[in-house]
Amino acid sequence: MTQYPKFSIVVPAYNERARILPTLEAVIAAVRSHGWFAEVIVVNDGSTDETGSLVKKFALTAPEVRLMENPGNRGKGYSVRSGLLHALGEVVMFTDADLSAPIEEAQRLFDAIAAGADIAIGSRWLATSRQTHRQPLYRQIFGRCFNLLTRAIMRLPYADTQCGFKAFTREAAQTVFQLQTIERWGFDPEILFIARKRGFRVQEVSVSWAHDARSRISYLRDGLQMLKELAIVRWNALMGRYGKKVTIIERQREG
């Protein structure tokens, strides 16, 4: 009888040669020290560097790790969706490859789900004292303004929609991510919008967080794109896209 992991940790990665090995070392150390029965899925988003080969080599000494390859560069939203829909755990989560939220903080998300939440989302703004390295002021202002606009347009009550540190029950993940349509940076508001529309209980959880100066997001270019994607989400809702019936995908490890 197949014994599936309790937890799945998905790490989307694009050209992460410099960070992926320290990240995997930290994740595996946390998995083992906390006694999490977990798998770690790295989703390589069409990297043009050695990200994929580094993960494969690391997995030889860490059986918890497996690599998934996207068909080219599709975006963070696509990578997260693909990883979570193929995850085997009862509780599935994703974290950014820079580990801006330390992976040990995952226990706070797991505890929220154990207490009854369907989805637990990390927040940088519920307790700002837990930010160990803050963003530059201009990034803080831009980020907060975008969050306020997102909350207004999407009617989302969360202090932080964009934190790349979220966990789901298997049922919630299978439902939400099968309905997701946004494939790049703006997918977070969409999955939260779907979650609320489908009646899932979402718990916001304060987490420690440190800004990584190597972040690739451009608040001007990507911010404009995300505004366009918010409009797409509202249109999808109007068209009934998020009310479709979904089927929970049977857990089956890929050969």
N, C-alpha and C positions, 0 to 999 in steps of 0.2 A: 504494500500500500504506500503510495507516494506521500511523503511528509512535506508539506509546503511551508515556506518561511512565514513567520509571524509578521515581519516587516519587510518592505521593499523601499530602498533609497535610490532615487533616480537622480543622476547628475548629467545635465545637458552640457555638451562640451564642443567648442569650436576653436580650433587653433590654440589649444591650451597646453602646449609643450612645456611651458615654463612653470605651470601650476598643477598639472594633473597628478603627478606623482606625490608631491606633498599633500595634496587634497585626499588622494586615496589612502595614503598612510594614516592621515588623521581620522578618516572615516572608519577604516578597518580597526584602528586602535580603539575608537569609541565603541564600535560594535562588540568587540571582544571584551573590553573592560566593563561594559554595562550588561553583558550577557544577552544582548539582543539576538534573537534567532532571525537573521536578516540576510537578504541578498542586496547587492549593490550593482545597479545597472548604469553603466556609462553609455550615453547616447551620443555618438560621434556625428556631428552635423556637417559632414562633408569637409572636414578639416584638410588643409593643404600642407600641414606640417606633420610631425611624427606622433600626434596625439593618439591615433588608433594603435599604432605599433607599441607605444609605451604602455597603453592599457593592457594589451594582449600579453606583454611580457610580465607585467605586474600580476596579472591574473594567474600566472603559473604558480605563484607562491601564495595566492590568496583566493581560495576556491569560492569565497563569497561574491567575487567580482565577475561580471560578464559584460561583454561589449555588444552594443547594437550599432549598426551602421545605417545612417539615413541615405536615401538615394540622392546624393548631392546636398548642397546647403539649402535647407528649407526654413530655418528659423528656430528660435527658442521654443515658441509655442508648439510647433510641430514636434520638436524633440521631446518635450515634456509629455505631450499627448501620447506619442508612440511608446515612450518608456513606461508610462503608467498603465496604458492599456495592455501591455505585455507583462506587467509585473505579476508576481505570483503571491504576494503577501496579503494578509488580511487587512493590514494597514499599510498604505502606500504614501510616499511623500517625495517631494523634489527639493533639491537645494542647489543654489548656484555653485559653479565650480570654484569660485573664489572663497567660498565658506565665509562670507561676510558675517553671517550668523554662525557661530561655532556649532559643529555638528552635535556636540553634547546637548545643545538646546533642543534637539529633537525630542528629548524625553518630555519636555514641557508640552509639545504637541501631542505626543502619545498619551500623556496623562489626561489631556482635555478630551481626547476621543474615548479613552477608557471611562471617563466620567459622563459620557453620553452625547458628545458632539459628533456630528457626521463629518465635519470638516474643521480643522484647526489651522488658522493662518497666523504666521509670525507677524509681529508689528514692531516697527522701530519707534513709533510715536506714542504708544500707550504709556511708556515709562522712558522718557528721553535720557534719564540718568544712566540707563543701561547701554547707551551708545559709547563705546570705548574709543572710537575714533570717528569724529563727525565729518560729514561732507563739507566742502567749501560752502560759504554762505550763499553764493549764487545758486548752487545746486540745491541747497535746502529750500530756498525760496521758490525756485522753479518746480521742484518736486512737490512741495506743499500746495502750490497753486494748481498744479495738474491734478493732484489728489482731490482737492475741493471741487474742481470742475467735473472730475469723474464721478464723484459722489452725487453731485447735483444732477448730471445727465442720466446716470444709471440708477439713481436713488439707492445708493449703497451706503449703509450706516457705519462703515469701517474707517478707522483712523488711518490705516495704511493698506491700500489695495495692491501695491506693487512689490512688496517684499518677497523675494524669491525663496520662500521657506514655508511650504504649505503641506499639510498631511490630510489624508482622506481615508474613510472606510473604503473597503473594496467596492461596495455597492455604489457609494457616492461617486467614486472616481470613474467607475465604468459608465455611470449615467451621464455625468457632467462632460467627460472628455470625448464620449461618442458624439455629443452634440456640439462640441467646440468647433469653430470655423476659422478663428484668427490664428495664424501660424507664426507671427513674429512677436515683437515686444509687447504689443497691446493685448495679449491673451488673458492676462490676469483679471481685468474687470469683466471680461466675458464669462470666465468660468464662475466668478462670484455671482454674476447676474443670473446665470443658469441655475446655480445652486439654490438661490433664493426662490427663483421661479418654480423649481421642482420641490420646494418645501424642505430642503435639508437644513439641519441646524448647524450654523457656522459660529465658531467660537474664536474670537480674536485673542491672541496670547502675546504678551510682551516678551521680547527676546533680546539678548545681548547682540550687539551689531557693531561692526567696524567698517568704515568706508574703505574701499580699495581704490587707490588712485588710478589703477590700470583699467577701470571700468570702461567698456567700449561704447556705452550708450551716449548718444548725442541728444541733448534735451531739445535742441531746435529741430533737427531733422526728424528724429524719432518721435518727438512730442507732437509734431504736425501729423505724422503718420498715425499715431495713436488716436488723435482726435478724429481722423477719418475712420478709424476702426470702431470708435465708439458709435459713430453714425451707422456703421454696418450692423452693429449689435442691435441697435434700436430698430433697424429695418428688419432684421431677422426675427425679432420678437413680434413685430407687426404682422409678418408673414406666417407666424405660427411655427417657425423653425425649431424653437426650443420646447415645443409641446409634443414632439414625436415620441413614439414608444421606442425604447431601447431594450436590448437583451444583454444580460450579464454574460460576458465572454467566459467560457470554461477555462479554468486554469490548466495550462499545458505547456510545459517547458519546450522551447524550440530545440529541434535536433541540432 
